Amino acid sequence: MNQSDLLTLAMVAKCREMIEQSAHAVITLPAALRPKHLLWMCAQIELQAESWPMTKVHRWIGFIQGGMIANQILGLDDAKKMFDIAKNSYGASSNDPDLVDHLNVETAFEIEIGGQG
């Protein structure tokens, strides 16, 4: 397992730890955003990460962090700090945009739907 994979698993472990320690949940959120489901997602990543494409793992981590933000477990600045701490611990290169692009509030996501010409 390379440093980038270790960094990714460290991010998942940190998310799981923060969700488990938090007593805060927004009960009006859809079930997919509630802590129980987010913990299930963390467990799936930890079990399947080696067989999944890393882009899928990164999407799932982004979803988990979004759910944590929605539940007020984590703020955007905290998500950035979480990544920085993991990156510094594992010495992973910051040149991998898949690991950080979802944290940049200045970058808009574009979804290509198709069929527009």
N, CA, C and O atoms as a DFTB+ gen file, in Angstrom:
468 C
 N C O
     1  1       0.855      -1.176       0.000
     2  2       0.000       0.000       0.000
     3  2       0.903       1.241       0.000
     4  3       1.825       1.340       0.809
     5  1       0.634       2.179      -0.904
     6  2       1.485       3.371      -1.002
     7  2       1.053       4.450      -0.006
     8  3       0.042       4.309       0.682
     9  1       1.827       5.514       0.056
    10  2       1.567       6.588       1.023
    11  2       0.206       7.249       0.805
    12  3      -0.475       7.604       1.767
    13  1      -0.183       7.413      -0.442
    14  2      -1.478       8.020      -0.745
    15  2      -2.623       7.157      -0.212
    16  3      -3.605       7.680       0.317
    17  1      -2.494       5.831      -0.352
    18  2      -3.513       4.918       0.181
    19  2      -3.561       4.984       1.704
    20  3      -4.639       4.977       2.298
    21  1      -2.390       5.048       2.331
    22  2      -2.342       5.158       3.788
    23  2      -2.976       6.458       4.259
    24  3      -3.687       6.485       5.264
    25  1      -2.714       7.533       3.529
    26  2      -3.309       8.825       3.850
    27  2      -4.833       8.736       3.758
    28  3      -5.547       9.232       4.630
    29  1      -5.315       8.107       2.709
    30  2      -6.757       7.970       2.508
    31  2      -7.384       7.181       3.646
    32  3      -8.423       7.579       4.173
    33  1      -6.776       6.079       4.030
    34  2      -7.311       5.270       5.130
    35  2      -7.239       6.019       6.460
    36  3      -8.105       5.851       7.319
    37  1      -6.215       6.840       6.626
    38  2      -6.122       7.658       7.844
    39  2      -7.262       8.673       7.888
    40  3      -7.804       8.958       8.956
    41  1      -7.622       9.212       6.731
    42  2      -8.743      10.160       6.671
    43  2     -10.042       9.457       7.070
    44  3     -10.845      10.009       7.822
    45  1     -10.241       8.256       6.570
    46  2     -11.453       7.496       6.897
    47  2     -11.495       7.182       8.394
    48  3     -12.537       7.316       9.036
    49  1     -10.358       6.766       8.938
    50  2     -10.297       6.444      10.363
    51  2     -10.612       7.678      11.210
    52  3     -11.310       7.579      12.219
    53  1     -10.102       8.828      10.804
    54  2     -10.370      10.062      11.541
    55  2     -11.848      10.436      11.451
    56  3     -12.450      10.847      12.443
    57  1     -12.425      10.292      10.266
    58  2     -13.867      10.570      10.119
    59  2     -14.674       9.656      11.036
    60  3     -15.554      10.118      11.761
    61  1     -14.370       8.348      11.003
    62  2     -15.082       7.387      11.849
    63  2     -14.967       7.761      13.323
    64  3     -15.953       7.748      14.059
    65  1     -13.755       8.092      13.739
    66  2     -13.520       8.463      15.137
    67  2     -14.350       9.696      15.534
    68  3     -14.962       9.719      16.601
    69  1     -14.363      10.697      14.684
    70  2     -15.106      11.921      14.995
    71  2     -16.617      11.671      15.035
    72  3     -17.318      12.236      15.874
    73  1     -17.115      10.829      14.129
    74  2     -18.550      10.512      14.120
    75  2     -18.913       9.744      15.386
    76  3     -19.922      10.037      16.027
    77  1     -18.087       8.761      15.746
    78  2     -18.351       7.956      16.947
    79  2     -18.337       8.801      18.216
    80  3     -19.117       8.551      19.134
    81  1     -17.459       9.793      18.273
    82  2     -17.336      10.627      19.470
    83  2     -18.400      11.715      19.559
    84  3     -18.621      12.290      20.625
    85  1     -19.047      11.990      18.453
    86  2     -20.026      13.065      18.424
    87  2     -21.388      12.562      18.870
    88  3     -21.831      11.484      18.474
    89  1     -22.039      13.356      19.696
    90  2     -23.410      13.050      20.095
    91  2     -24.384      13.866      19.260
    92  3     -25.596      13.798      19.464
    93  1     -23.850      14.637      18.321
    94  2     -24.671      15.552      17.535
    95  2     -25.127      14.889      16.237
    96  3     -24.314      14.362      15.477
    97  1     -26.411      14.921      16.001
    98  2     -26.966      14.438      14.737
    99  2     -28.185      15.293      14.420
   100  3     -28.977      15.616      15.306
   101  1     -28.326      15.648      13.173
   102  2     -29.486      16.410      12.728
   103  2     -30.520      15.395      12.250
   104  3     -30.368      14.804      11.181
   105  1     -31.574      15.194      13.047
   106  2     -32.538      14.122      12.761
   107  2     -33.418      14.420      11.549
   108  3     -34.096      13.526      11.043
   109  1     -33.413      15.651      11.086
   110  2     -34.225      15.987       9.916
   111  2     -33.508      15.669       8.599
   112  3     -34.095      15.808       7.527
   113  1     -32.258      15.250       8.675
   114  2     -31.508      14.900       7.465
   115  2     -31.975      13.552       6.921
   116  3     -32.474      12.715       7.672
   117  1     -31.811      13.344       5.614
   118  2     -32.115      12.017       5.052
   119  2     -31.242      10.948       5.708
   120  3     -30.155      11.238       6.207
   121  1     -31.728       9.720       5.700
   122  2     -31.015       8.613       6.358
   123  2     -29.583       8.468       5.860
   124  3     -28.697       8.111       6.637
   125  1     -29.342       8.736       4.588
   126  2     -27.990       8.575       4.022
   127  2     -26.990       9.553       4.621
   128  3     -25.784       9.326       4.526
   129  1     -27.460      10.629       5.233
   130  2     -26.558      11.616       5.834
   131  2     -26.449      11.483       7.347
   132  3     -25.695      12.226       7.976
   133  1     -27.169      10.572       7.928
   134  2     -27.127      10.407       9.387
   135  2     -25.878       9.636       9.806
   136  3     -25.336       8.852       9.027
   137  1     -25.425       9.859      11.030
   138  2     -24.184       9.229      11.499
   139  2     -24.124       7.714      11.324
   140  3     -23.070       7.179      10.980
   141  1     -25.232       7.018      11.553
   142  2     -25.210       5.545      11.418
   143  2     -24.794       5.138      10.006
   144  3     -23.979       4.232       9.835
   145  1     -25.344       5.796       9.009
   146  2     -24.989       5.463       7.626
   147  2     -23.562       5.896       7.301
   148  3     -22.845       5.191       6.589
   149  1     -23.147       7.052       7.819
   150  2     -21.781       7.521       7.578
   151  2     -20.767       6.542       8.168
   152  3     -19.722       6.290       7.568
   153  1     -21.077       5.992       9.344
   154  2     -20.188       4.981       9.947
   155  2     -20.152       3.716       9.094
   156  3     -19.099       3.097       8.939
   157  1     -21.294       3.336       8.546
   158  2     -21.335       2.174       7.651
   159  2     -20.447       2.427       6.438
   160  3     -19.708       1.538       6.016
   161  1     -20.513       3.631       5.877
   162  2     -19.677       3.977       4.730
   163  2     -18.194       3.895       5.093
   164  3     -17.393       3.378       4.314
   165  1     -17.828       4.398       6.261
   166  2     -16.432       4.312       6.715
   167  2     -15.989       2.852       6.779
   168  3     -14.898       2.504       6.326
   169  1     -16.844       2.006       7.345
   170  2     -16.506       0.583       7.465
   171  2     -16.336      -0.057       6.087
   172  3     -15.432      -0.868       5.885
   173  1     -17.203       0.307       5.142
   174  2     -17.094      -0.246       3.794
   175  2     -15.786       0.170       3.127
   176  3     -15.138      -0.635       2.458
   177  1     -15.407       1.418       3.313
   178  2     -14.136       1.882       2.734
   179  2     -12.978       1.102       3.343
   180  3     -12.086       0.646       2.628
   181  1     -12.994       0.951       4.660
   182  2     -11.896       0.236       5.321
   183  2     -11.817      -1.221       4.853
   184  3     -10.725      -1.783       4.765
   185  1     -12.955      -1.826       4.556
   186  2     -12.973      -3.217       4.084
   187  2     -12.628      -3.354       2.604
   188  3     -11.991      -4.327       2.202
   189  1     -13.048      -2.381       1.788
   190  2     -12.978      -2.522       0.344
   191  2     -11.932      -1.651      -0.349
   192  3     -11.741      -1.776      -1.558
   193  1     -11.264      -0.787       0.374
   194  2     -10.399       0.222      -0.252
   195  2      -9.394      -0.361      -1.241
   196  3      -9.129       0.235      -2.285
   197  1      -8.844      -1.505      -0.920
   198  2      -7.822      -2.074      -1.807
   199  2      -8.398      -2.579      -3.124
   200  3      -7.679      -2.659      -4.120
   201  1      -9.674      -2.918      -3.142
   202  2     -10.274      -3.432      -4.375
   203  2     -11.044      -2.362      -5.149
   204  3     -11.375      -2.564      -6.317
   205  1     -11.331      -1.233      -4.515
   206  2     -12.055      -0.153      -5.185
   207  2     -11.080       0.788      -5.876
   208  3      -9.935       0.925      -5.445
   209  1     -11.532       1.441      -6.955
   210  2     -10.707       2.513      -7.535
   211  2     -10.591       3.656      -6.511
   212  3     -11.549       3.956      -5.799
   213  1      -9.439       4.274      -6.446
   214  2      -9.242       5.340      -5.460
   215  2     -10.183       6.513      -5.705
   216  3     -10.525       7.225      -4.760
   217  1     -10.608       6.732      -6.935
   218  2     -11.559       7.819      -7.182
   219  2     -12.875       7.549      -6.464
   220  3     -13.512       8.482      -5.974
   221  1     -13.292       6.286      -6.393
   222  2     -14.515       5.940      -5.659
   223  2     -14.314       6.182      -4.168
   224  3     -15.179       6.749      -3.499
   225  1     -13.177       5.753      -3.660
   226  2     -12.879       5.958      -2.239
   227  2     -12.900       7.456      -1.911
   228  3     -13.458       7.864      -0.893
   229  1     -12.289       8.269      -2.779
   230  2     -12.255       9.719      -2.549
   231  2     -13.654      10.317      -2.579
   232  3     -13.972      11.195      -1.777
   233  1     -14.494       9.848      -3.500
   234  2     -15.881      10.339      -3.548
   235  2     -16.609       9.995      -2.259
   236  3     -17.337      10.824      -1.712
   237  1     -16.417       8.789      -1.780
   238  2     -17.084       8.370      -0.547
   239  2     -16.600       9.195       0.634
   240  3     -17.404       9.606       1.471
   241  1     -15.302       9.442       0.712
   242  2     -14.781      10.278       1.803
   243  2     -15.383      11.672       1.719
   244  3     -15.766      12.241       2.742
   245  1     -15.472      12.227       0.521
   246  2     -16.095      13.531       0.348
   247  2     -17.543      13.533       0.802
   248  3     -17.997      14.489       1.430
   249  1     -18.275      12.460       0.487
   250  2     -19.664      12.343       0.930
   251  2     -19.731      12.266       2.451
   252  3     -20.557      12.927       3.079
   253  1     -18.858      11.458       3.034
   254  2     -18.829      11.319       4.497
   255  2     -18.547      12.676       5.148
   256  3     -19.223      13.065       6.099
   257  1     -17.547      13.392       4.631
   258  2     -17.238      14.705       5.194
   259  2     -18.402      15.669       5.003
   260  3     -18.685      16.475       5.889
   261  1     -19.076      15.598       3.865
   262  2     -20.261      16.427       3.653
   263  2     -21.347      16.103       4.657
   264  3     -22.003      17.004       5.179
   265  1     -21.542      14.819       4.932
   266  2     -22.507      14.408       5.949
   267  2     -22.109      14.885       7.335
   268  3     -22.959      15.270       8.138
   269  1     -20.818      14.856       7.609
   270  2     -20.334      15.347       8.907
   271  2     -20.588      16.846       9.036
   272  3     -20.953      17.330      10.108
   273  1     -20.395      17.573       7.947
   274  2     -20.661      19.009       7.955
   275  2     -22.158      19.247       8.147
   276  3     -22.552      20.119       8.921
   277  1     -22.993      18.478       7.450
   278  2     -24.445      18.622       7.575
   279  2     -24.918      18.334       8.996
   280  3     -25.879      18.944       9.464
   281  1     -24.252      17.414       9.683
   282  2     -24.596      17.074      11.067
   283  2     -23.895      17.967      12.084
   284  3     -24.022      17.766      13.292
   285  1     -23.171      18.929      11.598
   286  2     -22.438      19.880      12.444
   287  2     -21.398      19.185      13.325
   288  3     -21.106      19.631      14.435
   289  1     -20.850      18.094      12.813
   290  2     -19.762      17.386      13.478
   291  2     -18.440      18.000      13.061
   292  3     -17.460      17.961      13.805
   293  1     -18.422      18.565      11.873
   294  2     -17.211      19.055      11.250
   295  2     -17.542      20.312      10.459
   296  3     -18.613      20.410       9.860
   297  1     -16.630      21.265      10.456
   298  2     -16.762      22.451       9.618
   299  2     -15.792      22.351       8.450
   300  3     -14.910      21.492       8.454
   301  1     -15.939      23.204       7.464
   302  2     -15.059      23.162       6.298
   303  2     -13.601      23.372       6.699
   304  3     -12.713      22.665       6.225
   305  1     -13.360      24.347       7.574
   306  2     -11.979      24.565       8.029
   307  2     -11.443      23.346       8.766
   308  3     -10.263      23.016       8.648
   309  1     -12.312      22.671       9.532
   310  2     -11.889      21.457      10.236
   311  2     -11.547      20.346       9.247
   312  3     -10.613      19.577       9.476
   313  1     -12.299      20.258       8.149
   314  2     -12.007      19.246       7.120
   315  2     -10.633      19.510       6.513
   316  3      -9.861      18.579       6.281
   317  1     -10.336      20.770       6.259
   318  2      -9.025      21.121       5.712
   319  2      -7.913      20.767       6.705
   320  3      -6.876      20.229       6.320
   321  1      -8.142      21.076       7.984
   322  2      -7.149      20.757       9.020
   323  2      -6.947      19.254       9.125
   324  3      -5.822      18.779       9.275
   325  1      -8.060      18.499       9.044
   326  2      -7.982      17.042       9.124
   327  2      -7.085      16.504       8.019
   328  3      -6.240      15.641       8.259
   329  1      -7.273      17.016       6.814
   330  2      -6.449      16.576       5.692
   331  2      -4.998      16.958       5.916
   332  3      -4.104      16.142       5.691
   333  1      -4.744      18.197       6.360
   334  2      -3.371      18.647       6.568
   335  2      -2.655      17.784       7.599
   336  3      -1.493      17.424       7.414
   337  1      -3.344      17.455       8.680
   338  2      -2.739      16.627       9.726
   339  2      -2.403      15.240       9.172
   340  3      -1.304      14.728       9.386
   341  1      -3.354      14.642       8.461
   342  2      -3.100      13.310       7.882
   343  2      -1.982      13.372       6.860
   344  3      -1.113      12.501       6.825
   345  1      -2.006      14.408       6.022
   346  2      -0.967      14.557       4.981
   347  2       0.406      14.685       5.623
   348  3       1.364      14.057       5.170
   349  1       0.511      15.487       6.669
   350  2       1.800      15.660       7.352
   351  2       2.247      14.365       8.028
   352  3       3.442      14.071       8.066
   353  1       1.316      13.599       8.553
   354  2       1.656      12.348       9.224
   355  2       2.144      11.285       8.255
   356  3       3.013      10.480       8.591
   357  1       1.584      11.283       7.054
   358  2       1.910      10.234       6.096
   359  2       2.822      10.703       4.979
   360  3       3.202       9.920       4.109
   361  1       3.171      11.974       5.003
   362  2       4.119      12.490       4.036
   363  2       3.649      12.406       2.603
   364  3       4.466      12.367       1.684
   365  1       2.358      12.378       2.401
   366  2       1.830      12.284       1.039
   367  2       1.967      13.616       0.330
   368  3       1.916      14.683       0.943
   369  1       2.137      13.525      -0.943
   370  2       2.278      14.717      -1.766
   371  2       0.962      15.453      -1.872
   372  3      -0.095      14.830      -1.972
   373  1       1.015      16.764      -1.853
   374  2      -0.198      17.551      -2.023
   375  2      -0.503      17.747      -3.497
   376  3      -1.402      18.512      -3.846
   377  1       0.237      17.063      -4.374
   378  2       0.034      17.204      -5.806
   379  2      -1.140      16.388      -6.325
   380  3      -1.444      16.458      -7.516
   381  1      -1.800      15.626      -5.487
   382  2      -2.924      14.801      -5.911
   383  2      -4.217      15.584      -5.740
   384  3      -4.749      15.651      -4.632
   385  1      -4.740      16.182      -6.818
   386  2      -5.934      17.018      -6.696
   387  2      -7.165      16.237      -6.262
   388  3      -8.101      16.826      -5.720
   389  1      -7.191      14.920      -6.488
   390  2      -8.347      14.132      -6.064
   391  2      -8.515      14.130      -4.553
   392  3      -9.613      13.903      -4.046
   393  1      -7.436      14.380      -3.839
   394  2      -7.514      14.368      -2.384
   395  2      -7.947      15.709      -1.801
   396  3      -8.438      15.756      -0.673
   397  1      -7.779      16.780      -2.536
   398  2      -8.024      18.093      -1.945
   399  2      -9.000      18.982      -2.699
   400  3      -9.456      19.983      -2.147
   401  1      -9.336      18.652      -3.936
   402  2     -10.147      19.586      -4.713
   403  2     -11.516      19.837      -4.109
   404  3     -12.066      20.923      -4.290
   405  1     -12.086      18.872      -3.396
   406  2     -13.399      19.071      -2.793
   407  2     -13.350      20.004      -1.578
   408  3     -14.395      20.417      -1.076
   409  1     -12.158      20.335      -1.107
   410  2     -12.021      21.232       0.036
   411  2     -11.880      22.694      -0.367
   412  3     -11.931      23.577       0.489
   413  1     -11.705      22.960      -1.649
   414  2     -11.488      24.322      -2.120
   415  2     -12.826      24.986      -2.429
   416  3     -13.490      24.636      -3.404
   417  1     -13.219      25.953      -1.588
   418  2     -14.510      26.617      -1.773
   419  2     -14.505      27.535      -2.983
   420  3     -15.570      27.960      -3.431
   421  1     -13.340      27.851      -3.520
   422  2     -13.239      28.719      -4.686
   423  2     -13.421      27.950      -5.998
   424  3     -13.580      28.560      -7.055
   425  1     -13.399      26.629      -5.937
   426  2     -13.510      25.810      -7.128
   427  2     -14.920      25.250      -7.212
   428  3     -15.382      24.567      -6.298
   429  1     -15.591      25.539      -8.302
   430  2     -16.931      25.013      -8.521
   431  2     -16.844      23.649      -9.206
   432  3     -15.982      23.429     -10.057
   433  1     -17.722      22.755      -8.838
   434  2     -17.797      21.472      -9.518
   435  2     -18.680      21.633     -10.742
   436  3     -19.698      22.323     -10.693
   437  1     -18.298      21.005     -11.826
   438  2     -19.130      21.007     -13.022
   439  2     -19.542      19.575     -13.286
   440  3     -18.724      18.655     -13.274
   441  1     -20.825      19.410     -13.524
   442  2     -21.351      18.091     -13.822
   443  2     -21.723      18.087     -15.296
   444  3     -22.541      18.886     -15.753
   445  1     -21.104      17.169     -16.028
   446  2     -21.425      17.046     -17.437
   447  2     -22.568      16.056     -17.586
   448  3     -22.414      14.861     -17.330
   449  1     -23.699      16.565     -17.997
   450  2     -24.889      15.725     -18.113
   451  2     -24.951      15.080     -19.492
   452  3     -25.429      13.954     -19.631
   453  1     -24.482      15.772     -20.488
   454  2     -24.496      15.250     -21.850
   455  2     -25.746      15.666     -22.586
   456  3     -26.730      16.101     -21.986
   457  1     -25.691      15.527     -23.885
   458  2     -26.850      15.834     -24.713
   459  2     -27.073      17.319     -24.966
   460  3     -28.115      17.699     -25.501
   461  1     -26.113      18.167     -24.591
   462  2     -26.288      19.599     -24.801
   463  2     -25.647      20.086     -26.091
   464  3     -25.564      21.292     -26.326
   465  1     -25.213      19.201     -26.892
   466  2     -24.669      19.644     -28.170
   467  2     -23.385      19.080     -28.435
   468  3     -22.792      19.358     -29.477
